[in-house]
Amino acid sequence: MADGDGLGEAATAAASPPAPAPGLSPSLGWRERLRAGLAGTGASLWFVAGLGLLYALRVPLRLCENLAAGTSSLISGLIFIFEWWYFHKHGTSFIEQVSVSHLRPLMGGTESSISEPGSPSRNRESETSRQNLSECKVWRNPLNLFRGAEYRRYTWVTGKEPLTYYDMNLSAQDHQTFFTCDTDFLRPSDIVMQKAWRERNPPARIKAAYQALELNNDCATAYVLLAEEEATTIVDAERLFKQALKAGETIYRRSQQCQHQSPQHEAQLRRDTNVLVYIKRRLAMCARKLGRIREAVKIMRDLMKEFPPLTMLNIHENLLESLLELQAYADVQAVLAKYDDISLPKSAAICYTAALLKTRTVSDKFSPETASRRGLSTAEINAVEAIHRAVEFNPHVPKYLLEMKSLILPPEHILKRGDSEAIAYAFFHLQHWKRIEGALNLLQCTWEGTFRMIPYPLEKGHLFYPYPSCTETADRELLPTFHHVSVYPKKELPFFINFTAGLCSSTAMIALLTHQFPEIMGVFANAGLGLWPSQPEVVSVFEENTQGLK
């Protein structure tokens, strides 16, 4: 299986004893960082080796005389080889980029692109830029794992860092947004925790959390930090979250009584609400991981009823996964009926779960041979259309569901329609697809047909907006270096660049060999020309054909 490595390492990490040193140590995984650095400098090493070879052969090949005499074909070949390498690495033409960025402004090309502030073209450009920004927005992973109990155990076992610094920095910003407010100076424990969320060193954060508990034993955010980062098992994390819940409920009731006194108290109530919702959600995830799925479903449903404005936290995606584990497909359909709406943002969990439910009704009896003979039924057509819809939204997911790519631990943040979202979805939902007989078979037979409906995904979509072009860059920031990022659509080198580079390189090589070994190349040239008929023979054949026509 393709994902056996990733799931096997995760399972081994979950079953191993904890290491004595807490924290994500930067010293761990130095071999992987060194290997990644060497892989990134591979092209530079080859370039240096090529220069060294040319320097060593400069005397026998008389390169200085050749360059002094001037070999335009050699220079052209080198230019096109560099163009091929640049396009293969960056996905764009170096000559085109230089022309657009530097030469066009010097030649006055920007004047034609300047438009009035209220013109339709300027409005379209601003609308497109806003759309691109929203498409490349990074979201908090609703099913993110626990730092101490899962991510850190993986590091202890494999020596690999599953989280990038960019991802952890985004989490630190989220924590400061959710767990701090302007009234923190009123409570000394909150001042300490405000500094703790800004700390980059995990042991320093854990130490600050204990200092906050010494000042105030009911500091809920201190228990949250310890549960996330110090607890080495899910059981320990759940115990700390229960202590945080007890303290958080007390502070929340106190803030409710004072919310109308001033704007500062209203901000404090919002902060305490965020803390309470976060704690309950993590308790539900602990119950789900420990096998108490019905308890987890109840907590999630109560959260969605008690705090309906907090839909941005995507608690319904946690609920969908738990209901699928219970095989309560009617309840899953009810949740989808509410959240799979055209006015609400989509996600891979929503699109692929809708496809799974429609696939479930026909997958056990589906056969490609039978379908090719009699055609598809109405239910099968609906299932195939649902799969096409899901694949158009995120084309990276099928490779993980079909085990064509290995899985890794999902990051704490995801990019919708990107590889990071595909990993987060497949990591938790692969088991649900395997449980339904024939679901993966139907997916394998139909998912590639989506790309025939959208031949130019970056320019025009079918059911969704065109696929954003910024996903690869963002995913490389979110995913670890040892993971091979999935790219869509594939960057294919244009035939013109390949043909021109090959033609110029071969011409340069022939010119160099002719200059160095004129006698030998003359023999080859005469031998090659001898295969062609001479001019008198061509004329005689032409005259015979003309007389025959007369």
C-alpha positions as CSV (number, residue, x, y, z in Angstrom):
1,M,0.0,0.0,0.0
2,A,1.2,3.5,-0.8
3,D,0.3,5.0,2.5
4,G,1.6,2.2,4.6
5,D,4.7,4.2,5.5
6,G,2.9,7.2,6.8
7,L,0.2,5.3,8.7
8,G,2.8,2.8,10.0
9,E,5.0,5.6,11.4
10,A,2.0,7.3,13.0
11,A,0.9,4.0,14.6
12,T,4.3,3.3,15.9
13,A,4.5,6.8,17.3
14,A,1.2,6.3,19.1
15,A,2.3,3.1,20.7
16,S,5.8,4.1,21.7
17,P,6.8,5.3,25.2
18,P,7.2,9.0,25.7
19,A,10.7,10.6,25.5
20,P,12.1,12.2,28.6
21,A,12.6,15.6,27.1
22,P,9.6,17.7,26.3
23,G,9.2,20.1,23.4
24,L,9.8,20.1,19.7
25,S,13.6,20.1,19.8
26,P,15.1,21.7,16.7
27,S,18.1,19.4,17.1
28,L,15.9,16.4,16.2
29,G,15.6,15.5,12.6
30,W,18.9,17.3,11.6
31,R,19.6,14.4,9.1
32,E,16.3,15.2,7.3
33,R,17.1,18.9,7.2
34,L,20.6,18.2,5.9
35,R,19.2,15.8,3.3
36,A,16.6,18.3,2.2
37,G,19.3,21.1,1.9
38,L,21.5,18.8,-0.2
39,A,18.5,18.0,-2.4
40,G,17.7,21.7,-2.8
41,T,21.3,22.4,-3.9
42,G,21.5,19.5,-6.3
43,A,21.2,21.7,-9.3
44,S,23.9,24.1,-8.1
45,L,26.3,21.2,-7.5
46,W,25.7,19.9,-11.1
47,F,26.3,23.5,-12.4
48,V,29.6,23.7,-10.4
49,A,30.7,20.3,-11.7
50,G,30.0,21.3,-15.3
51,L,32.1,24.5,-14.9
52,G,34.9,22.4,-13.4
53,L,34.8,20.0,-16.3
54,L,34.9,22.9,-18.8
55,Y,37.9,24.3,-16.9
56,A,39.7,21.0,-17.0
57,L,39.2,20.6,-20.7
58,R,39.9,24.1,-21.7
59,V,43.4,23.2,-23.0
60,P,42.6,20.1,-25.2
61,L,39.5,21.6,-26.6
62,R,41.0,25.1,-27.1
63,L,37.9,26.7,-25.6
64,C,39.6,30.2,-25.3
65,E,40.3,30.2,-29.0
66,N,36.8,29.1,-29.8
67,L,35.2,31.7,-27.7
68,A,37.5,34.3,-29.1
69,A,36.5,33.2,-32.6
70,G,32.9,33.4,-31.6
71,T,30.4,30.6,-31.6
72,S,26.9,32.0,-31.7
73,S,25.3,28.6,-31.7
74,L,27.0,27.6,-28.5
75,I,25.8,30.8,-26.8
76,S,22.3,30.2,-28.1
77,G,22.4,26.6,-26.9
78,L,23.5,27.7,-23.4
79,I,20.8,30.3,-23.3
80,F,18.0,27.8,-24.1
81,I,19.4,25.2,-21.7
82,F,19.2,27.9,-19.0
83,E,15.7,28.8,-20.1
84,W,14.7,25.1,-19.9
85,W,16.1,24.7,-16.4
86,Y,14.5,28.0,-15.2
87,F,11.1,27.0,-16.5
88,H,11.4,23.5,-15.0
89,K,12.2,25.0,-11.6
90,H,10.0,28.0,-11.4
91,G,7.2,27.2,-13.9
92,T,7.6,30.4,-15.9
93,S,9.9,31.7,-18.7
94,F,12.9,33.7,-17.6
95,I,12.9,35.8,-20.8
96,E,9.2,36.5,-20.5
97,Q,9.6,37.5,-16.9
98,V,12.4,39.9,-17.6
99,S,10.6,41.3,-20.5
100,V,7.4,41.9,-18.6
101,S,9.0,43.1,-15.4
102,H,11.9,45.2,-16.6
103,L,11.9,45.9,-20.3
104,R,8.2,46.8,-20.7
105,P,8.3,49.7,-18.1
106,L,11.4,51.1,-19.8
107,M,9.7,51.0,-23.2
108,G,6.5,52.7,-21.9
109,G,4.4,49.6,-21.9
110,T,2.8,50.4,-18.6
111,E,1.0,53.4,-20.0
112,S,-1.5,51.4,-21.9
113,S,-2.3,49.4,-18.8
114,I,-3.1,52.4,-16.6
115,S,-6.8,52.9,-16.2
116,E,-9.0,55.3,-14.4
117,P,-10.0,54.5,-10.8
118,G,-13.6,54.0,-11.6
119,S,-13.2,52.2,-14.9
120,P,-14.6,48.7,-15.5
121,S,-11.1,47.3,-16.1
122,R,-9.8,48.6,-12.8
123,N,-12.9,47.2,-11.0
124,R,-12.4,43.8,-12.7
125,E,-8.7,43.7,-11.6
126,S,-9.5,44.6,-8.0
127,E,-12.3,42.0,-8.0
128,T,-9.9,39.3,-9.3
129,S,-7.2,40.2,-6.8
130,R,-9.7,40.0,-3.9
131,Q,-10.9,36.6,-5.2
132,N,-7.3,35.3,-5.4
133,L,-6.6,36.5,-1.8
134,S,-9.7,34.7,-0.6
135,E,-8.8,31.5,-2.5
136,C,-5.4,31.4,-0.9
137,K,-6.6,32.0,2.6
138,V,-5.2,29.5,5.1
139,W,-7.7,27.9,7.4
140,R,-7.4,26.3,10.8
141,N,-7.6,22.5,10.4
142,P,-10.8,21.5,12.2
143,L,-9.3,18.0,12.9
144,N,-5.8,19.1,13.9
145,L,-3.9,16.7,16.2
146,F,-2.5,17.3,19.6
147,R,1.0,18.7,19.8
148,G,2.3,16.6,22.7
149,A,0.2,13.5,22.4
150,E,0.5,13.0,18.6
151,Y,2.9,15.3,16.7
152,R,5.7,15.1,19.3
153,R,5.5,11.4,19.6
154,Y,5.9,11.1,15.9
155,T,9.0,13.2,16.1
156,W,10.4,11.0,18.9
157,V,10.0,7.9,16.9
158,T,10.9,9.0,13.3
159,G,13.2,12.0,14.0
160,K,11.1,14.0,11.5
161,E,9.4,17.3,12.3
162,P,5.7,17.0,11.1
163,L,5.0,20.7,11.5
164,T,6.7,23.6,9.8
165,Y,7.7,26.8,11.5
166,Y,5.2,28.7,9.3
167,D,2.4,26.4,10.4
168,M,3.3,26.8,14.1
169,N,3.6,30.5,13.7
170,L,0.1,30.6,12.4
171,S,-1.1,28.6,15.4
172,A,0.6,31.1,17.7
173,Q,-1.3,33.9,16.0
174,D,-4.5,32.0,16.4
175,H,-3.9,31.4,20.1
176,Q,-3.2,35.1,20.6
177,T,-6.4,36.0,18.8
178,F,-8.6,33.5,20.6
179,F,-7.2,33.5,24.1
180,T,-6.1,37.2,24.7
181,C,-7.9,40.5,24.9
182,D,-7.4,44.1,26.0
183,T,-8.3,43.4,29.6
184,D,-5.6,40.9,30.3
185,F,-3.7,43.5,32.4
186,L,-6.4,43.2,35.0
187,R,-5.4,39.6,35.9
188,P,-1.7,38.8,36.5
189,S,-2.2,35.2,35.2
190,D,-3.5,36.5,31.9
191,I,-0.5,38.7,31.5
192,V,1.8,35.7,32.0
193,M,-0.3,33.7,29.5
194,Q,-0.2,36.5,27.0
195,K,3.6,36.2,27.0
196,A,3.4,32.4,26.9
197,W,1.5,32.4,23.6
198,R,4.2,34.5,22.1
199,E,7.0,32.2,23.1
200,R,8.6,30.2,20.3
201,N,10.3,27.6,22.6
202,P,7.8,24.9,23.9
203,P,9.6,24.4,27.3
204,A,9.3,28.1,27.9
205,R,5.6,28.1,27.1
206,I,5.0,25.2,29.5
207,K,7.0,26.9,32.2
208,A,5.0,30.1,31.8
209,A,1.7,28.1,32.0
210,Y,2.8,26.7,35.4
211,Q,3.7,30.2,36.5
212,A,0.2,31.4,35.6
213,L,-1.4,28.5,37.6
214,E,0.7,29.6,40.6
215,L,-0.8,33.0,40.3
216,N,-4.4,31.8,39.6
217,N,-5.4,28.1,40.0
218,D,-8.4,28.8,37.8
219,C,-6.5,30.0,34.7
220,A,-8.3,28.0,32.0
221,T,-5.8,29.0,29.2
222,A,-2.9,27.6,31.2
223,Y,-4.6,24.2,31.4
224,V,-5.3,24.4,27.6
225,L,-1.6,25.0,26.9
226,L,-0.5,22.1,29.1
227,A,-3.1,19.8,27.6
228,E,-2.0,20.7,24.1
229,E,1.8,20.6,24.5
230,E,2.9,18.8,27.7
231,A,0.4,15.9,27.8
232,T,2.0,12.9,26.1
233,T,-1.2,10.8,25.8
234,I,-4.8,11.5,24.9
235,V,-5.9,10.4,28.4
236,D,-3.6,13.0,30.0
237,A,-4.8,15.7,27.6
238,E,-8.4,14.9,28.4
239,R,-7.8,15.2,32.1
240,L,-6.2,18.6,31.7
241,F,-9.0,19.8,29.4
242,K,-11.6,18.8,32.0
243,Q,-9.8,21.0,34.6
244,A,-9.7,23.7,32.0
245,L,-13.5,23.3,31.4
246,K,-14.2,23.7,35.1
247,A,-12.2,26.9,35.3
248,G,-13.5,28.2,32.0
249,E,-17.2,27.8,32.9
250,T,-16.6,29.7,36.1
251,I,-14.9,32.6,34.3
252,Y,-17.5,32.5,31.5
253,R,-20.5,32.9,33.9
254,R,-18.6,35.7,35.6
255,S,-18.1,37.5,32.3
256,Q,-21.7,37.1,31.3
257,Q,-22.8,39.1,34.4
258,C,-20.4,42.0,33.6
259,Q,-20.7,42.1,29.8
260,H,-22.8,45.3,29.6
261,Q,-20.6,47.4,31.9
262,S,-18.1,48.5,29.3
263,P,-16.7,47.6,25.8
264,Q,-13.7,46.1,27.6
265,H,-16.0,43.7,29.4
266,E,-17.7,42.7,26.1
267,A,-14.3,41.9,24.6
268,Q,-13.5,39.9,27.7
269,L,-16.8,37.9,27.2
270,R,-15.8,37.2,23.6
271,R,-12.5,35.9,24.7
272,D,-13.9,33.7,27.5
273,T,-16.5,32.4,25.0
274,N,-13.7,31.4,22.6
275,V,-11.9,29.6,25.4
276,L,-14.9,27.7,26.4
277,V,-15.8,26.6,22.9
278,Y,-12.2,25.6,22.2
279,I,-12.1,23.5,25.4
280,K,-15.4,21.7,24.7
281,R,-14.4,21.0,21.1
282,R,-11.1,19.5,22.2
283,L,-12.9,17.4,24.8
284,A,-15.1,16.0,22.1
285,M,-12.1,15.2,20.0
286,C,-10.5,13.4,23.0
287,A,-13.7,11.3,23.4
288,R,-13.7,10.5,19.7
289,K,-10.1,9.3,19.8
290,L,-10.7,7.2,22.9
291,G,-13.7,5.4,21.3
292,R,-16.6,7.3,23.1
293,I,-18.0,8.4,19.8
294,R,-21.6,9.0,20.9
295,E,-20.4,11.2,23.7
296,A,-18.3,13.2,21.2
297,V,-21.3,13.6,18.9
298,K,-23.4,14.9,21.8
299,I,-20.8,17.5,22.7
300,M,-20.5,18.7,19.2
301,R,-24.3,19.0,18.7
302,D,-24.6,20.9,21.9
303,L,-21.8,23.3,20.8
304,M,-23.5,24.0,17.5
305,K,-26.8,24.7,19.2
306,E,-25.4,26.8,22.0
307,F,-23.0,28.9,19.8
308,P,-24.5,29.0,16.3
309,P,-22.5,32.2,15.2
310,L,-19.3,30.3,15.5
311,T,-19.7,28.4,12.2
312,M,-16.3,29.7,11.2
313,L,-14.8,27.1,13.4
314,N,-16.2,24.3,11.2
315,I,-17.4,22.2,14.0
316,H,-19.7,20.4,11.6
317,E,-16.7,18.8,9.9
318,N,-15.8,17.1,13.2
319,L,-19.5,16.1,13.5
320,L,-19.5,14.6,10.0
321,E,-16.4,12.4,10.7
322,S,-17.9,11.1,14.0
323,L,-21.2,10.3,12.4
324,L,-19.5,8.4,9.6
325,E,-17.7,6.4,12.2
326,L,-21.0,5.5,13.7
327,Q,-22.3,4.7,10.2
328,A,-25.3,7.0,10.9
329,Y,-25.6,8.0,7.2
330,A,-29.1,9.5,7.6
331,D,-27.7,12.0,10.2
332,V,-24.7,12.7,7.9
333,Q,-27.2,13.6,5.1
334,A,-29.1,15.9,7.5
335,V,-25.8,17.8,8.3
336,L,-24.9,18.0,4.6
337,A,-28.4,19.4,3.8
338,K,-27.7,22.3,6.2
339,Y,-24.0,23.0,5.3
340,D,-23.7,22.0,1.7
341,D,-25.4,25.2,0.6
342,I,-24.4,27.4,-2.3
343,S,-24.1,30.4,0.1
344,L,-21.6,28.7,2.4
345,P,-17.9,28.0,1.8
346,K,-17.2,24.5,0.6
347,S,-14.5,22.1,1.8
348,A,-13.1,18.7,0.8
349,A,-15.0,17.1,3.7
350,I,-18.3,18.4,2.5
351,C,-17.8,17.6,-1.2
352,Y,-16.3,14.2,-0.8
353,T,-18.8,13.2,2.0
354,A,-21.6,14.1,-0.3
355,A,-20.0,12.0,-3.0
356,L,-19.5,9.1,-0.6
357,L,-23.2,9.0,0.3
358,K,-24.3,8.9,-3.3
359,T,-21.6,6.3,-4.1
360,R,-22.8,4.1,-1.2
361,T,-26.1,3.4,-2.9
362,V,-24.6,1.9,-6.1
363,S,-21.0,1.0,-5.4
364,D,-21.6,-2.6,-4.2
365,K,-23.2,-3.6,-7.5
366,F,-21.1,-1.4,-9.8
367,S,-19.0,-3.0,-12.5
368,P,-17.1,-1.2,-15.3
369,E,-17.9,-4.0,-17.8
370,T,-21.6,-4.1,-17.0
371,A,-21.8,-0.3,-17.1
372,S,-20.1,-0.2,-20.5
373,R,-22.6,-2.6,-22.0
374,R,-25.9,-1.3,-20.6
375,G,-24.9,2.2,-19.7
376,L,-25.2,4.0,-16.4
377,S,-28.4,4.1,-14.3
378,T,-29.8,7.4,-12.9
379,A,-28.3,6.6,-9.4
380,E,-24.9,5.8,-10.9
381,I,-25.0,9.0,-13.0
382,N,-25.7,11.0,-9.8
383,A,-22.8,9.2,-8.0
384,V,-20.4,9.9,-10.9
385,E,-21.4,13.6,-11.0
386,A,-20.9,13.9,-7.3
387,I,-17.4,12.4,-7.6
388,H,-16.6,14.8,-10.5
389,R,-17.8,17.7,-8.4
390,A,-15.6,16.7,-5.4
391,V,-12.6,16.1,-7.7
392,E,-13.0,19.5,-9.3
393,F,-13.0,21.2,-5.9
394,N,-9.9,19.3,-4.7
395,P,-8.1,17.2,-7.3
396,H,-5.4,16.0,-4.9
397,V,-7.7,13.8,-2.7
398,P,-8.2,10.7,-4.9
399,K,-4.5,9.9,-5.0
400,Y,-4.5,9.6,-1.2
401,L,-7.8,7.7,-1.1
402,L,-6.6,5.3,-3.8
403,E,-3.2,4.9,-1.9
404,M,-1.3,6.3,-4.9
405,K,0.5,8.7,-2.6
406,S,1.7,8.1,1.0
407,L,0.0,9.9,3.8
408,I,1.7,12.0,6.5
409,L,0.4,13.6,9.6
410,P,-1.9,16.5,8.7
411,P,-0.8,20.1,9.4
412,E,-2.5,22.4,11.9
413,H,-3.6,24.7,9.0
414,I,-4.8,23.8,5.6
415,L,-5.3,25.5,2.3
416,K,-8.7,24.8,0.7
417,R,-8.4,23.0,-2.6
418,G,-4.8,22.4,-1.9
419,D,-2.6,19.4,-1.1
420,S,-2.7,20.2,2.7
421,E,-6.5,19.9,2.7
422,A,-6.3,16.6,0.8
423,I,-4.0,15.1,3.4
424,A,-6.1,16.3,6.3
425,Y,-9.3,14.8,4.7
426,A,-7.8,11.5,3.6
427,F,-6.0,11.0,7.0
428,F,-9.3,10.7,8.8
429,H,-11.8,9.7,6.1
430,L,-9.9,6.9,4.2
431,Q,-11.3,4.3,6.6
432,H,-14.8,5.5,5.8
433,W,-14.3,4.9,2.1
434,K,-12.8,1.5,2.7
435,R,-15.7,0.5,4.9
436,I,-18.2,0.9,2.0
437,E,-17.8,-1.9,-0.4
438,G,-16.9,-0.8,-4.0
439,A,-16.7,2.9,-3.1
440,L,-13.0,3.1,-3.9
441,N,-13.5,1.0,-7.1
442,L,-16.1,3.5,-8.4
443,L,-13.8,6.4,-7.5
444,Q,-10.9,4.8,-9.3
445,C,-13.0,4.2,-12.5
446,T,-14.4,7.7,-12.7
447,W,-12.3,10.4,-11.0
448,E,-10.0,11.1,-13.9
449,G,-13.0,11.9,-16.2
450,T,-13.3,15.2,-14.3
451,F,-10.2,16.7,-16.1
452,R,-11.8,16.2,-19.5
453,M,-14.6,18.6,-18.5
454,I,-12.1,21.3,-17.3
455,P,-9.2,21.2,-19.8
456,Y,-8.0,24.7,-18.7
457,P,-8.6,24.7,-14.9
458,L,-6.6,27.9,-14.2
459,E,-8.8,29.8,-16.7
460,K,-12.3,28.4,-16.3
461,G,-14.0,26.1,-13.9
462,H,-17.1,23.9,-14.4
463,L,-18.9,24.0,-11.0
464,F,-16.5,26.1,-9.0
465,Y,-14.2,29.1,-9.6
466,P,-11.1,28.4,-11.6
467,Y,-8.5,26.5,-9.7
468,P,-6.2,29.0,-7.8
469,S,-2.6,29.1,-9.0
470,C,-1.2,29.9,-5.5
471,T,-1.9,26.5,-3.9
472,E,1.6,25.1,-4.6
473,T,3.5,27.9,-2.9
474,A,1.2,27.9,0.2
475,D,1.3,24.1,0.5
476,R,5.1,24.1,0.4
477,E,5.0,26.5,3.4
478,L,2.5,24.3,5.3
479,L,3.8,20.8,4.6
480,P,7.2,19.4,5.8
481,T,10.1,19.1,3.4
482,F,10.1,15.3,3.3
483,H,6.7,15.3,1.7
484,H,6.4,15.5,-2.1
485,V,3.8,18.2,-2.6
486,S,1.1,17.3,-5.1
487,V,0.8,20.0,-7.9
488,Y,-2.3,20.6,-10.1
489,P,-2.3,21.1,-13.0
490,K,1.0,19.5,-13.9
491,K,3.5,22.0,-15.3
492,E,4.5,20.6,-18.7
493,L,7.4,22.1,-20.6
494,P,6.3,23.6,-23.9
495,F,7.4,21.7,-27.0
496,F,9.0,24.9,-28.5
497,I,11.5,25.2,-25.6
498,N,12.4,21.5,-25.8
499,F,12.8,21.6,-29.6
500,T,14.7,24.9,-29.7
501,A,17.1,23.9,-26.9
502,G,17.8,20.6,-28.5
503,L,18.3,22.1,-32.0
504,C,20.7,24.9,-30.7
505,S,22.6,22.4,-28.5
506,S,23.1,20.0,-31.4
507,T,24.1,22.8,-33.7
508,A,26.6,24.1,-31.1
509,M,28.1,20.7,-30.7
510,I,28.5,20.1,-34.4
511,A,30.1,23.6,-34.8
512,L,32.5,22.8,-32.0
513,L,33.5,19.4,-33.3
514,T,33.9,20.9,-36.8
515,H,36.2,23.6,-35.5
516,Q,38.3,21.1,-33.5
517,F,38.4,18.2,-35.9
518,P,37.7,19.5,-39.4
519,E,39.1,16.5,-41.3
520,I,37.0,13.9,-39.4
521,M,33.9,16.0,-39.7
522,G,34.6,16.5,-43.4
523,V,34.6,12.8,-43.9
524,F,31.3,12.4,-42.0
525,A,29.8,15.3,-44.1
526,N,30.9,13.7,-47.4
527,A,29.6,10.4,-46.3
528,G,26.3,12.0,-45.4
529,L,26.0,13.9,-48.6
530,G,26.9,10.9,-50.6
531,L,23.6,9.3,-49.6
532,W,21.8,12.1,-51.5
533,P,21.5,11.9,-55.3
534,S,23.7,14.4,-57.2
535,Q,22.2,17.3,-59.1
536,P,22.4,15.8,-62.6
537,E,20.6,12.7,-61.4
538,V,17.8,14.8,-60.0
539,V,17.5,16.8,-63.2
540,S,17.3,13.6,-65.4
541,V,14.7,12.1,-63.1
542,F,12.6,15.3,-63.3
543,E,12.9,15.3,-67.2
544,E,11.8,11.7,-67.4
545,N,8.7,12.4,-65.3
546,T,7.8,15.5,-67.3
547,Q,8.0,13.6,-70.6
548,G,5.9,10.8,-69.2
549,L,3.2,13.4,-68.3
550,K,3.3,14.8,-71.8
